[in-house]
């Protein structure tokens, strides 16, 4: 169970971080697509970008859960 922060500065910082991560996640979509469009693309680079994209998604999900209060059962 997460501890929901009530500090407005911390909430604002976390919300900004979520936006930054979402932007990077979206940018990776474009980079992956461009790389895969090249017939001679480097598969290892594609895999690295996809792995980074998954890491970003995990970070985004975690931060969003921290920002969302738990609903009582």
Buried (B, 14 or more C-beta within 10 A) or exposed (E): EEEEEEEEEEBEEBEEBBEEBBEBBEEBEEBBEEBEEEEEEEEEEBEEBEEBBEEBBEBBEEBBEBBEEEEEE
